[in-house]
């Protein structure tokens, strides 16, 4: 069993600032870093570090060599990754002294996925496999439809929210992973309990995972409802914590772990990740997660 991640890859420019910039304001930066990122890349690395067999598909530009190298170094199969004549995706990230972040994203090569490429890649996968995707790439609708044709288990993290979200074939999704903003957009409610109820009604064949930052996370399917509290950690940088949670959760669920145990492991990994700076650089190994659990 493999997890195919059709995901974004970005070159992250990270600026450490005393506070997030307000409209019309200029703030001096204390520190600047360039790192590999993108929700897709982060989630693939988290999957691999959690022990999953993960294949990453997507597009990078000629400037994306170190994105390829980063995935390979972390145990991700990139045999289906495509290089195109468009610059790689970029993200400009502000991180303030409280560890909160604000992000501007340029899609670049992430918008170069088409139906021909998607179908070619997916000929190698079938009913025993999972597919994970986010909303930072083109061709999401094609991927969902082709995955359904091939009988794959589909996990979808619809981030960032876009105007086309409601037109996507979301009935094909097996596991829908949303935060409070995405959950509100799909449900029309800002109350977590109501969000879960509405999303379960709208997508009865899907497990719903709702993350609420410091207020914990919920998992709900036809047999289980699980609440996982947020675990204590001193925040240095929250960038990518949701991606770490997603990767560890899906790695556990796809291997047959009970939702309650999968949610706890994912919360451990996410909490540990915010104690370090960066997105992909802060993703912990399973060994680190196990050791962290012993301290709680």
RALINNOR-V504384 format. One record per pair of residues at least 12 apart in sequence whose ideal C-beta (glycine too) atoms are under 7 Angstrom apart, sorted by sequence separation. I is the first residue (numbers start at 1). J is the second residue. D is the distance in Angstrom with one decimal. If there is no record, write none. Layout:
i=I j=J d=D
i=I j=J d=D
//
This chain:
i=17 j=29 d=5.8
i=44 j=56 d=4.5
i=91 j=103 d=5.5
i=92 j=104 d=4.5
i=183 j=195 d=4.3
i=187 j=199 d=5.5
i=196 j=208 d=6.0
i=207 j=219 d=6.5
i=208 j=220 d=4.8
i=216 j=228 d=5.5
i=272 j=284 d=4.6
i=16 j=29 d=6.3
i=68 j=81 d=6.4
i=91 j=104 d=6.9
i=186 j=199 d=6.3
i=216 j=229 d=4.4
i=249 j=262 d=5.4
i=252 j=265 d=5.5
i=15 j=29 d=4.5
i=16 j=30 d=4.9
i=91 j=105 d=5.0
i=196 j=210 d=6.0
i=207 j=221 d=4.0
i=216 j=230 d=4.8
i=249 j=263 d=6.7
i=252 j=266 d=6.9
i=16 j=31 d=4.0
i=56 j=71 d=5.6
i=195 j=210 d=6.1
i=215 j=230 d=6.6
i=269 j=284 d=5.7
i=40 j=56 d=6.9
i=90 j=106 d=4.3
i=131 j=147 d=4.8
i=183 j=199 d=6.7
i=214 j=230 d=5.0
i=272 j=288 d=6.4
i=15 j=32 d=5.5
i=89 j=106 d=6.2
i=156 j=173 d=4.7
i=248 j=265 d=5.6
i=249 j=266 d=3.8
i=272 j=289 d=6.2
i=14 j=32 d=6.9
i=40 j=58 d=5.8
i=89 j=107 d=5.4
i=90 j=108 d=6.2
i=154 j=172 d=5.5
i=192 j=210 d=6.1
i=248 j=266 d=4.2
i=13 j=32 d=7.0
i=14 j=33 d=4.6
i=64 j=83 d=7.0
i=89 j=108 d=4.2
i=154 j=173 d=5.0
i=155 j=174 d=6.5
i=56 j=76 d=5.1
i=88 j=108 d=5.3
i=89 j=109 d=6.1
i=154 j=174 d=4.9
i=155 j=175 d=4.2
i=156 j=176 d=5.8
i=157 j=177 d=4.5
i=158 j=178 d=6.5
i=161 j=181 d=6.5
i=165 j=185 d=6.8
i=192 j=212 d=6.1
i=200 j=220 d=5.7
i=269 j=289 d=5.0
i=272 j=292 d=4.8
i=13 j=34 d=5.7
i=14 j=35 d=6.3
i=56 j=77 d=6.9
i=60 j=81 d=6.7
i=62 j=83 d=6.5
i=67 j=88 d=6.4
i=87 j=108 d=4.7
i=88 j=109 d=5.2
i=89 j=110 d=4.4
i=118 j=139 d=5.4
i=131 j=152 d=4.9
i=153 j=174 d=4.6
i=161 j=182 d=5.7
i=245 j=266 d=4.6
i=248 j=269 d=4.2
i=268 j=289 d=5.0
i=12 j=34 d=6.9
i=54 j=76 d=5.4
i=55 j=77 d=4.3
i=56 j=78 d=5.6
i=86 j=108 d=5.8
i=87 j=109 d=6.6
i=130 j=152 d=6.6
i=155 j=177 d=6.5
i=196 j=218 d=5.8
i=245 j=267 d=6.9
i=11 j=34 d=6.5
i=12 j=35 d=4.8
i=54 j=77 d=6.8
i=57 j=80 d=4.3
i=58 j=81 d=6.2
i=59 j=82 d=4.8
i=60 j=83 d=5.8
i=61 j=84 d=6.4
i=86 j=109 d=4.6
i=129 j=152 d=5.4
i=130 j=153 d=4.5
i=131 j=154 d=5.5
i=132 j=155 d=4.6
i=133 j=156 d=5.9
i=134 j=157 d=4.7
i=135 j=158 d=4.8
i=159 j=182 d=5.9
i=176 j=199 d=6.8
i=12 j=36 d=6.9
i=57 j=81 d=6.4
i=63 j=87 d=5.9
i=64 j=88 d=4.0
i=113 j=137 d=5.4
i=115 j=139 d=6.5
i=118 j=142 d=5.1
i=122 j=146 d=5.3
i=126 j=150 d=5.6
i=127 j=151 d=3.7
i=135 j=159 d=5.6
i=136 j=160 d=6.8
i=144 j=168 d=6.2
i=145 j=169 d=5.7
i=148 j=172 d=4.0
i=158 j=182 d=5.4
i=161 j=185 d=4.9
i=196 j=220 d=5.2
i=245 j=269 d=6.8
i=265 j=289 d=6.7
i=268 j=292 d=5.8
i=11 j=36 d=7.0
i=12 j=37 d=3.5
i=49 j=74 d=6.7
i=55 j=80 d=6.2
i=56 j=81 d=6.0
i=59 j=84 d=4.9
i=61 j=86 d=5.4
i=63 j=88 d=5.2
i=84 j=109 d=5.2
i=113 j=138 d=4.9
i=114 j=139 d=6.1
i=118 j=143 d=5.4
i=122 j=147 d=6.9
i=125 j=150 d=6.5
i=126 j=151 d=6.4
i=127 j=152 d=6.6
i=130 j=155 d=6.2
i=134 j=159 d=5.7
i=135 j=160 d=5.9
i=144 j=169 d=4.9
i=147 j=172 d=6.5
i=244 j=269 d=5.1
i=245 j=270 d=4.1
i=268 j=293 d=5.4
i=41 j=67 d=6.4
i=48 j=74 d=5.3
i=61 j=87 d=4.5
i=86 j=112 d=5.6
i=110 j=136 d=5.7
i=112 j=138 d=6.8
i=113 j=139 d=4.0
i=126 j=152 d=6.9
i=192 j=218 d=6.6
i=244 j=270 d=4.8
i=10 j=37 d=4.6
i=44 j=71 d=6.2
i=48 j=75 d=4.2
i=61 j=88 d=4.2
i=110 j=137 d=4.8
i=111 j=138 d=4.4
i=115 j=142 d=4.5
i=119 j=146 d=5.8
i=125 j=152 d=6.2
i=135 j=162 d=5.9
i=141 j=168 d=5.3
i=145 j=172 d=6.9
i=176 j=203 d=5.9
i=183 j=210 d=5.3
i=10 j=38 d=3.7
i=48 j=76 d=5.1
i=60 j=88 d=4.7
i=84 j=112 d=4.6
i=118 j=146 d=6.0
i=122 j=150 d=6.0
i=140 j=168 d=6.1
i=141 j=169 d=6.4
i=144 j=172 d=4.8
i=9 j=38 d=4.4
i=45 j=74 d=4.6
i=107 j=136 d=6.7
i=241 j=270 d=4.7
i=244 j=273 d=4.4
i=8 j=38 d=3.9
i=36 j=66 d=6.3
i=41 j=71 d=6.5
i=173 j=203 d=6.4
i=176 j=206 d=4.9
i=7 j=38 d=6.8
i=8 j=39 d=5.5
i=9 j=40 d=6.0
i=36 j=67 d=5.1
i=45 j=76 d=6.5
i=175 j=206 d=6.2
i=211 j=242 d=6.1
i=7 j=39 d=6.4
i=8 j=40 d=4.1
i=9 j=41 d=4.7
i=44 j=76 d=4.8
i=171 j=203 d=7.0
i=174 j=206 d=5.9
i=175 j=207 d=4.7
i=176 j=208 d=5.4
i=177 j=209 d=4.4
i=178 j=210 d=5.8
i=179 j=211 d=4.9
i=180 j=212 d=5.5
i=241 j=273 d=5.3
i=7 j=40 d=1.7
i=170 j=203 d=6.3
i=173 j=206 d=4.9
i=174 j=207 d=6.9
i=176 j=209 d=6.9
i=226 j=259 d=5.0
i=240 j=273 d=6.5
i=241 j=274 d=5.1
i=7 j=41 d=6.5
i=36 j=70 d=4.2
i=175 j=209 d=6.6
i=211 j=245 d=6.2
i=226 j=260 d=4.9
i=5 j=40 d=5.8
i=82 j=117 d=6.2
i=224 j=259 d=4.8
i=228 j=263 d=4.0
i=7 j=43 d=6.1
i=228 j=264 d=6.1
i=231 j=267 d=5.2
i=238 j=274 d=5.1
i=7 j=44 d=6.1
i=226 j=263 d=5.3
i=230 j=267 d=6.8
i=231 j=268 d=6.2
i=237 j=274 d=6.5
i=5 j=43 d=6.1
i=233 j=271 d=4.0
i=236 j=274 d=6.5
i=5 j=44 d=4.7
i=228 j=267 d=5.1
i=233 j=272 d=6.6
i=235 j=274 d=4.7
i=236 j=275 d=5.6
i=237 j=276 d=7.0
i=240 j=279 d=3.3
i=244 j=283 d=5.4
i=209 j=249 d=6.6
i=219 j=259 d=4.7
i=231 j=271 d=4.1
i=236 j=276 d=6.1
i=237 j=277 d=4.5
i=239 j=279 d=4.8
i=240 j=280 d=6.9
i=80 j=121 d=4.7
i=233 j=274 d=5.6
i=234 j=275 d=6.0
i=236 j=277 d=5.6
i=237 j=278 d=6.5
i=5 j=47 d=6.9
i=233 j=275 d=5.3
i=240 j=282 d=6.4
i=3 j=47 d=5.7
i=219 j=263 d=5.4
i=237 j=282 d=6.7
i=217 j=263 d=6.3
i=61 j=108 d=6.4
i=61 j=109 d=4.7
i=3 j=52 d=5.2
i=5 j=54 d=6.0
i=7 j=56 d=6.3
i=9 j=58 d=5.7
i=60 j=109 d=5.3
i=3 j=53 d=6.8
i=8 j=58 d=6.4
i=59 j=109 d=4.2
i=217 j=267 d=6.7
i=2 j=53 d=5.0
i=3 j=54 d=4.8
i=4 j=55 d=5.0
i=5 j=56 d=5.1
i=6 j=57 d=5.0
i=7 j=58 d=5.5
i=9 j=60 d=5.3
i=38 j=89 d=5.9
i=59 j=110 d=6.4
i=6 j=58 d=6.2
i=58 j=110 d=6.7
i=2 j=55 d=5.5
i=4 j=57 d=6.3
i=59 j=112 d=4.4
i=37 j=91 d=5.7
i=59 j=113 d=5.9
i=9 j=64 d=6.4
i=58 j=113 d=6.7
i=9 j=67 d=4.7
i=179 j=242 d=6.3
i=57 j=121 d=4.9
i=231 j=296 d=6.4
i=177 j=246 d=5.5
i=21 j=94 d=6.3
i=20 j=94 d=5.4
i=20 j=96 d=5.3
i=11 j=88 d=5.6
i=13 j=90 d=6.9
i=17 j=94 d=5.2
i=19 j=96 d=5.0
i=10 j=88 d=6.9
i=15 j=93 d=6.8
i=18 j=96 d=6.6
i=175 j=253 d=6.9
i=9 j=88 d=6.4
i=10 j=89 d=4.0
i=11 j=90 d=5.2
i=12 j=91 d=4.9
i=13 j=92 d=5.1
i=14 j=93 d=4.7
i=15 j=94 d=5.4
i=16 j=95 d=5.5
i=17 j=96 d=5.6
i=18 j=97 d=5.6
i=58 j=137 d=6.3
i=9 j=89 d=6.2
i=10 j=90 d=5.9
i=13 j=93 d=6.8
i=20 j=100 d=6.6
i=8 j=89 d=5.8
i=10 j=91 d=4.6
i=12 j=93 d=5.8
i=14 j=95 d=6.2
i=20 j=102 d=4.7
i=43 j=132 d=6.4
i=157 j=246 d=5.6
i=40 j=134 d=5.9
i=39 j=134 d=4.5
i=155 j=250 d=5.4
i=40 j=136 d=6.7
i=39 j=136 d=5.4
i=38 j=136 d=6.7
i=9 j=110 d=6.9
i=8 j=110 d=4.5
i=39 j=157 d=7.0
i=132 j=250 d=6.1
i=39 j=159 d=6.4
i=130 j=250 d=7.0
i=4 j=125 d=5.3
i=2 j=125 d=6.5
i=130 j=254 d=5.0
i=4 j=129 d=6.2
i=6 j=131 d=6.7
i=7 j=133 d=6.5
i=8 j=134 d=6.3
i=1 j=128 d=5.1
i=2 j=129 d=4.9
i=3 j=130 d=4.5
i=4 j=131 d=4.8
i=5 j=132 d=4.6
i=6 j=133 d=4.6
i=7 j=134 d=5.8
i=1 j=129 d=6.0
i=8 j=136 d=3.6
i=3 j=132 d=6.0
i=8 j=137 d=5.3
i=7 j=137 d=6.8
i=6 j=137 d=6.5
i=99 j=235 d=3.5
i=6 j=143 d=5.3
i=98 j=235 d=6.9
i=99 j=236 d=5.4
i=101 j=238 d=6.0
i=99 j=237 d=5.3
i=100 j=238 d=6.3
i=101 j=239 d=4.8
i=99 j=238 d=5.2
i=95 j=237 d=5.2
i=95 j=239 d=6.4
i=93 j=239 d=6.0
i=99 j=274 d=6.5
i=46 j=243 d=6.0
i=50 j=247 d=5.9
i=42 j=240 d=4.9
i=46 j=244 d=4.8
i=50 j=248 d=4.6
i=52 j=251 d=4.0
i=43 j=243 d=4.8
i=46 j=246 d=6.9
i=47 j=247 d=4.3
i=51 j=251 d=6.0
i=42 j=243 d=3.6
i=46 j=247 d=2.4
i=50 j=251 d=3.6
i=46 j=248 d=5.8
i=50 j=252 d=7.0
i=52 j=254 d=6.6
i=43 j=246 d=5.3
i=47 j=250 d=6.4
i=39 j=243 d=5.5
i=43 j=247 d=4.6
i=47 j=251 d=5.1
i=70 j=280 d=6.4
i=49 j=283 d=5.7
i=45 j=280 d=5.3
i=49 j=284 d=6.8
i=51 j=286 d=5.8
i=49 j=285 d=5.0
i=50 j=286 d=5.8
i=42 j=279 d=5.3
i=46 j=283 d=5.2
i=49 j=286 d=6.3
i=42 j=280 d=5.3
i=45 j=283 d=5.2
i=41 j=280 d=6.1
i=42 j=283 d=6.8
i=37 j=279 d=4.6
i=35 j=278 d=5.3
i=37 j=280 d=5.9
i=35 j=279 d=6.7
i=36 j=280 d=5.2
i=35 j=280 d=6.5
i=35 j=281 d=5.9
i=3 j=250 d=6.7
i=3 j=254 d=6.1
i=1 j=254 d=6.8
i=14 j=278 d=6.9
i=12 j=279 d=6.2
//
